[in-house]
């Protein structure tokens, strides 16, 4: 079986593959697009890093292609839908560069505190100006860590050696996990107000886009500093530049930028910014590890059909997959819906299966559900294979149960998120030739489709709410596909399916309705 390597892979990874019986290794990094199309035709597996663009055309050209391996976490250079449709497993190596990325964040933090790059640059011009580079000690200071995943946790451990107090914000980390780490979990606003230094380790999604903006910078201490080695668009750069120019912030150290590889020249002009070219995860050790890891994963799959760290395929046989995939999609949609409307810090995920599902292998379905619940809040790439391990790392228990009790719907899935005395839960079922439906929220019956853009509302059970919501949506030229209202003992819930997205201004008008307790847009 032919394994084509089209990017520079670590010698450890190449050597491992070359030693495997039955594998023909073709190591040709830097292939031109035309040469790649030719070479891929008889390849059984392709291994890349970030340079090779694995387009639909490349995937279609791979007539024997069974697996694509990415030596690293990001798979933006791989057309996942095209690979999935063709039945090609795409695997990556998440977490392989966590220590490297964390150490780079610490290095930037220290460089910022002691103004090392600025002093170095000055001295190289022949100027000896000690008074211009008076720094700060980390001892006794407070570091705010936004995102306590693998990288954020390593940063926290390293920084505590400096006798620095660490506060963290992460909705998907339990109090016990943070306590064991020696970190205090606090709300975002409190961390911004208290932190002398802020380091970002969050994923890029709709909730975190532009998280650090003018309003949030205004909450920060005068003279605070920011480090970002996560995603460039977590920060609104114009707002950061303004805060630096006006002296609100003392400095910033950035490895990532809004529009890479272009960098806003005003960042340099402030004289307060340290920059590196997105190299946080680029170390000899990290590259060796991810290269070796992906080599092992590809060999295991080709030789034994063992799937590890797949981003588009669960760890089951193709026959089992075809049987449970409709239920997995139902669970995924339910988990995503619940995650987007949830207001609690998750300590436990409870999943109950009914009907035919009690007699099937529901473990992969659980993985789909946990992935959907965790995905919005993690920096790492969460997939059906690694979702359970990510939950375990964060101290989140996953409890699966089955029930033979008859319900109004067959083949139903119930998902509950729990934290202390609080809980939120939804139920769904497959209807009408496999159509996934939401059937209840917090025990309140409310049947509607689980797809597209949804508006979820909690409100007091008083007259006029439906009319007011409909009027506001109509004013914004948003067509309502369906509007379902469910009534409980104390309040009601509503789910509105719309034909287009709901602008923030429109959503704020709905939230301003006196009877509305909360309103959220859910995208599935």
C-alpha positions in Angstrom: 0.0 0.0 0.0 1.3 3.4 -1.0 1.7 6.2 1.5 2.4 9.6 -0.1 4.0 12.3 2.0 3.7 15.7 0.3 4.9 18.0 3.0 8.0 17.9 5.2 7.5 15.3 7.8 9.8 14.6 10.7 12.5 12.0 10.1 11.0 10.0 13.0 7.6 9.7 11.2 9.2 8.8 7.8 11.4 6.2 9.4 8.5 4.6 11.2 6.5 4.2 8.0 9.4 2.8 6.1 9.8 0.1 8.7 6.2 -1.1 8.4 5.7 -4.3 6.3 3.4 -3.8 3.3 3.8 -0.1 3.0 5.5 1.7 0.1 6.5 5.2 1.3 6.8 7.9 -1.3 8.3 11.0 0.4 8.0 13.9 -2.0 7.5 17.2 -0.1 6.8 20.3 -2.1 5.0 18.6 -5.0 3.5 21.1 -7.5 -0.4 20.8 -7.8 -0.1 19.0 -11.1 2.4 16.5 -9.8 0.3 15.9 -6.7 -2.7 15.0 -8.9 -0.6 12.5 -10.7 1.1 11.0 -7.7 -2.1 10.7 -5.6 -3.9 8.4 -8.2 -2.6 5.1 -6.8 -1.9 6.3 -3.2 -3.8 4.6 -0.3 -2.9 7.3 2.2 -1.8 10.9 2.0 0.2 12.7 4.8 0.4 16.5 4.8 1.1 19.4 7.1 -0.4 22.8 6.3 1.3 23.6 3.0 -0.4 21.0 0.7 -4.0 22.0 -0.2 -6.0 18.8 -0.3 -8.8 20.1 -2.5 -11.9 18.3 -3.8 -9.9 17.8 -7.1 -7.1 16.1 -5.2 -9.5 13.9 -3.3 -11.3 12.9 -6.4 -8.0 12.1 -8.1 -7.1 9.7 -5.4 -8.8 6.6 -6.8 -7.5 4.3 -4.0 -7.3 6.9 -1.3 -8.5 5.6 2.1 -7.0 8.0 4.6 -5.6 11.5 4.9 -3.3 12.3 7.8 -2.5 15.8 9.0 0.6 16.2 11.1 -0.8 18.8 13.4 -4.3 19.8 14.6 -5.7 22.2 12.0 -7.4 20.7 8.9 -8.4 23.9 7.2 -6.3 22.8 4.2 -8.3 19.6 3.7 -11.8 19.5 2.1 -13.5 17.5 4.8 -16.9 17.3 3.2 -15.4 15.9 0.0 -13.3 13.4 1.9 -16.3 12.3 4.0 -18.5 11.8 1.0 -15.9 9.6 -0.6 -15.5 7.6 2.6 -11.9 8.8 3.3 -10.9 9.0 6.9 -9.2 12.2 7.9 -7.0 12.0 11.0 -5.0 14.7 12.8 -2.8 14.9 15.8 -4.5 17.2 18.3 -2.5 18.4 21.3 0.9 17.4 19.9 2.2 20.9 20.2 0.4 22.0 23.4 3.6 22.3 25.5 5.4 24.2 22.7 2.5 26.6 22.3 2.2 27.1 26.1 5.9 27.7 26.5 5.8 30.3 23.7 3.0 32.1 25.5 5.1 32.2 28.7 8.1 33.4 26.8 6.1 36.2 25.3 4.7 37.1 28.7 8.2 37.3 30.2 9.5 39.3 27.3 6.7 41.7 27.6 7.1 42.1 31.4 10.8 42.8 31.1 10.7 44.6 27.7 13.4 42.3 26.4 12.9 42.7 22.6 12.8 46.5 22.9 16.0 46.6 25.0 17.7 44.3 22.6 16.7 46.4 19.6 17.9 49.6 21.3 21.2 48.2 22.3 21.9 47.0 18.8 21.7 50.6 17.6 24.5 51.4 20.0 22.4 53.1 22.7 22.8 52.2 26.4 19.5 53.3 27.9 18.8 51.4 31.1 16.1 53.8 32.4 14.0 53.3 29.3 13.4 49.6 30.0 12.3 49.2 33.6 10.2 46.1 33.7 7.8 44.3 36.0 8.1 41.3 38.2 5.5 38.5 37.8 5.7 37.7 41.6 2.6 39.0 43.3 0.8 39.9 40.0 -2.4 38.4 38.6 -2.6 36.5 35.4 -5.9 36.0 33.7 -6.1 32.8 31.5 -9.0 32.8 29.0 -9.4 29.1 28.1 -8.2 26.4 30.4 -7.7 23.6 27.9 -4.4 21.7 27.3 -2.4 24.9 26.4 -4.0 27.2 29.0 -3.5 24.6 31.7 0.2 24.2 30.9 0.6 28.0 30.9 -1.1 28.2 34.3 1.2 25.5 35.8 4.3 27.3 34.5 3.3 30.7 35.6 2.5 29.7 39.2 6.2 28.9 39.6 6.7 32.7 39.6 4.4 33.1 42.6 1.8 34.6 40.3 -1.9 34.4 41.1 -3.9 32.7 38.3 -7.5 33.4 37.5 -9.2 31.5 34.6 -12.3 31.8 32.5 -13.6 28.6 30.9 -17.3 27.6 30.9 -16.4 24.0 30.1 -14.0 23.3 33.0 -15.3 22.2 36.4 -14.5 23.8 39.7 -12.8 20.6 40.8 -10.5 20.6 37.7 -9.5 24.2 38.4 -9.0 23.5 42.1 -6.8 20.6 41.4 -4.8 22.8 39.1 -4.5 25.5 41.7 -6.5 28.0 39.6 -9.6 30.1 40.5 -12.4 30.1 38.0 -14.0 33.5 37.7 -16.4 35.3 35.3 -14.8 37.0 32.3 -15.6 40.5 33.5 -14.0 39.9 36.9 -10.8 38.6 35.3 -10.6 41.6 33.0 -10.9 43.9 36.0 -8.3 42.1 38.1 -5.6 40.8 35.7 -2.3 42.5 35.4 -1.6 40.2 32.4 -4.1 38.5 30.2 -3.3 35.4 28.0 -5.7 34.0 25.4 -6.2 30.3 24.7 -9.8 30.2 23.3 -11.2 28.7 20.1 -12.4 30.9 17.3 -16.2 30.8 16.9 -19.2 33.1 16.9 -19.1 33.6 20.6 -15.4 34.5 20.8 -15.0 36.5 17.6 -13.8 40.0 18.7 -14.1 39.0 22.3 -11.4 41.5 23.4 -12.8 44.7 22.0 -13.1 48.3 23.1 -15.8 47.6 25.8 -13.9 44.8 27.4 -10.6 46.6 27.2 -12.3 49.4 29.1 -12.8 47.0 32.0 -9.1 46.2 32.3 -6.6 47.7 34.6 -4.7 50.7 33.3 -1.3 49.4 32.5 -2.3 45.8 31.9 -0.9 43.7 29.1 -2.2 41.1 26.7 -0.7 37.9 25.2 -2.4 36.1 22.3 -1.1 32.8 20.9 -4.5 31.4 20.1 -6.5 33.0 17.2 -5.9 36.5 15.8 -9.6 37.4 15.5 -10.2 37.0 19.2 -9.0 40.6 19.4 -10.3 43.6 17.6 -6.9 45.0 16.6 -8.0 48.5 16.0 -9.4 48.6 19.6 -6.2 47.1 20.9 -4.1 49.7 19.0 -6.2 52.6 20.3 -5.8 51.3 23.9 -2.0 51.0 23.5 -1.8 54.5 21.9 -3.8 56.1 24.7 -1.8 54.4 27.4 -4.7 52.3 28.7 -2.7 49.1 28.1 1.0 48.8 28.7 1.8 46.3 26.0 0.8 43.3 23.9 2.6 40.2 22.6 1.0 38.6 19.6 1.8 35.4 17.7 -1.5 35.6 15.7 -3.2 38.4 13.9 -6.5 39.4 12.4 -5.3 39.2 8.8 -2.3 36.9 8.6 0.2 37.1 7.1 -0.5 40.9 6.8 0.1 42.8 10.0 -1.4 46.2 10.8 1.5 48.7 10.6 -0.1 50.7 13.5 0.8 47.8 15.8 4.5 48.4 15.2 4.0 52.2 15.4 2.8 51.9 19.1 6.3 50.8 20.1 4.6 48.5 22.7 3.9 45.3 20.7 6.0 42.2 20.5 5.3 40.1 17.4 6.1 36.6 16.2 5.0 34.9 12.9 2.5 32.3 14.2 5.3 30.0 15.6 3.9 29.1 19.0 3.6 25.4 18.1 6.8 25.3 16.0 9.5 23.5 17.9 11.7 20.5 17.0 10.0 18.5 19.7 6.5 19.3 18.6 7.2 18.6 14.9 8.8 15.3 15.8 5.9 14.3 17.9 3.1 15.2 15.5 5.1 13.6 12.6 5.6 10.3 14.5 2.0 10.3 15.8 0.4 10.7 12.4 2.7 8.0 10.9 1.6 5.5 13.6 -2.1 6.4 13.0 -1.9 6.0 9.3 -0.1 2.7 9.6 -2.6 1.4 12.1 -5.5 2.2 9.9 -4.0 0.8 6.7 -2.8 -2.4 8.4 -5.5 -3.0 11.0 -8.4 -0.6 10.3 -7.8 1.1 13.6 -9.2 4.6 13.6 -7.6 7.2 16.0 -8.2 10.9 16.1 -10.5 11.0 13.1 -12.2 14.3 12.5 -14.9 12.9 10.2 -15.4 9.3 11.2 -16.3 7.5 14.4 -14.4 4.5 15.7 -16.7 1.8 14.4 -17.0 -0.4 11.3 -18.6 1.0 8.2 -21.5 -1.4 8.6 -22.3 -0.2 12.1 -21.9 3.4 11.0 -24.6 3.1 8.4 -27.0 1.7 11.0 -26.4 4.3 13.7 -25.6 7.4 11.6 -29.1 8.8 11.6 -29.3 8.6 15.4 -25.8 10.0 15.7 -26.9 13.0 13.6 -29.9 13.4 15.9 -27.7 13.3 19.0 -25.3 15.8 17.4 -28.1 18.3 16.6 -29.6 17.9 20.1 -26.2 18.3 21.8 -25.4 21.4 19.7 -28.8 22.9 20.4 -28.5 22.3 24.2 -24.9 23.6 24.3 -26.0 26.9 22.6 -28.9 27.6 24.9 -27.2 26.4 28.1 -26.4 28.9 30.8 -24.6 26.6 33.3 -21.0 25.4 33.9 -21.1 21.8 32.9 -20.0 19.2 35.4 -21.9 16.2 34.0 -23.6 15.2 30.8 -26.4 12.7 31.2 -27.6 10.8 28.1 -30.5 8.4 28.0 -31.5 6.2 25.1 -35.0 4.8 24.4 -36.5 2.2 22.1 -34.4 0.5 19.4 -31.4 2.5 20.5 -31.2 0.4 23.7 -30.3 -2.6 21.6 -27.7 -1.0 19.4 -24.1 0.1 19.9 -24.9 3.6 21.2 -21.4 4.4 22.3 -20.5 6.2 19.0 -23.7 8.2 19.3 -22.6 9.4 22.7 -19.3 10.5 21.1 -21.3 12.6 18.6 -23.3 14.2 21.4 -20.3 15.0 23.6 -18.5 16.4 20.6 -21.4 18.7 19.8 -21.7 19.9 23.4 -18.0 20.6 23.8 -17.2 21.9 20.4 -18.2 25.6 20.7 -15.9 26.2 23.7 -12.6 24.4 23.0 -9.5 25.5 21.2 -8.7 21.9 20.2 -10.3 20.1 17.3 -13.0 18.0 18.9 -14.2 14.9 17.0 -16.2 11.8 17.5 -13.1 9.9 18.6 -11.5 12.3 21.1 -14.6 14.0 22.5 -14.8 11.6 25.5 -11.2 12.1 26.4 -11.6 15.9 26.2 -14.6 15.7 28.6 -12.5 13.5 31.0 -9.6 16.0 30.9 -11.9 18.7 32.0 -13.5 16.7 34.8 -16.8 16.4 33.0 -18.6 13.1 33.7 -20.5 11.4 30.9 -23.3 9.1 32.1 -25.1 6.9 29.7 -28.3 5.0 30.6 -31.0 3.1 28.7 -34.7 2.9 29.5 -37.4 0.5 28.4 -40.2 2.8 29.6 -42.6 3.6 26.8 -42.7 7.2 25.7 -44.7 9.2 23.2 -41.8 8.9 20.7 -39.8 5.8 19.8 -36.0 5.8 19.4 -35.7 8.9 21.5 -32.6 10.5 23.0 -32.6 12.6 26.1 -29.6 14.8 27.0 -29.1 16.6 30.3 -26.4 19.0 31.3 -25.8 19.2 35.1 -23.9 21.5 37.5 -24.5 21.1 41.2 -28.3 21.6 41.7 -28.8 23.1 38.3 -29.7 21.2 35.1 -30.9 21.8 31.6 -32.2 19.1 29.3 -33.7 18.4 25.9 -35.2 15.4 24.1 -35.4 14.5 20.5 -36.5 11.7 18.2 -36.4 10.6 14.6 -39.7 11.0 12.7 -40.8 11.0 9.1 -38.2 8.9 7.4 -35.4 9.8 9.7 -36.2 13.5 10.2 -34.6 14.7 13.4 -37.0 16.5 15.7 -36.7 18.4 19.0 -39.6 17.1 21.2 -39.1 18.8 24.6 -37.0 21.3 26.5 -36.7 21.0 30.3 -39.6 18.7 30.2 -41.9 21.1 28.3 -43.3 19.5 25.1 -42.2 21.5 22.0 -41.9 19.6 18.7 -40.0 21.2 15.8 -37.3 20.5 13.3 -33.7 20.5 14.3 -31.9 22.3 11.5 -31.1 25.8 10.1 -31.5 29.0 12.2 -33.6 28.7 15.3 -34.7 31.4 17.8 -35.1 29.9 21.3 -37.1 31.9 23.8 -37.9 31.5 27.5 -40.8 33.7 28.6 -43.5 34.2 31.1 -46.7 32.5 30.1 -48.6 35.6 29.3 -50.7 36.6 26.3 -49.2 38.5 23.4 -45.6 37.1 23.3 -46.1 35.3 20.0 -47.5 38.4 18.3 -44.8 40.7 19.5 -42.0 38.3 18.4 -43.7 37.9 15.0 -44.0 41.6 14.6 -40.3 42.2 15.4 -39.2 39.5 13.0 -41.5 40.8 10.3 -40.1 44.4 10.7 -36.7 42.9 10.0 -38.0 41.1 6.9 -37.3 37.7 8.5 -39.7 35.0 7.3 -41.0 32.5 10.0 -41.0 28.9 8.8 -42.6 27.7 12.0 -43.3 28.9 15.6 -43.8 26.3 18.3 -44.7 27.3 21.9 -44.6 24.9 24.8 -46.1 25.7 28.2 -44.7 24.6 31.6 -45.8 25.2 35.2 -43.9 28.4 35.7 -42.9 29.6 32.2 -43.1 28.8 28.5 -40.5 28.2 25.8 -40.7 29.0 22.2 -38.7 27.8 19.1 -38.9 29.8 15.9 -37.5 28.4 12.7 -36.6 31.2 10.3 -35.6 31.4 6.7 -32.7 33.7 7.3 -30.3 34.8 10.1 -31.5 37.1 12.9 -29.5 40.3 13.3 -28.3 41.3 16.8 -30.4 44.4 16.8 -33.5 42.4 16.1 -32.6 39.9 18.8 -32.1 42.7 21.3 -35.6 44.0 20.5 -37.0 40.6 21.3 -35.1 40.4 24.5 -36.6 43.8 25.5 -40.2 42.4 25.5 -41.2 42.4 29.2 -42.4 38.8 29.2 -39.2 37.4 27.6 -36.7 36.1 30.1 -34.1 35.1 27.5 -33.7 34.8 23.7 -30.9 33.1 21.9 -30.1 32.3 18.3 -29.2 28.7 17.6 -27.5 27.6 14.4 -27.5 24.0 13.4 
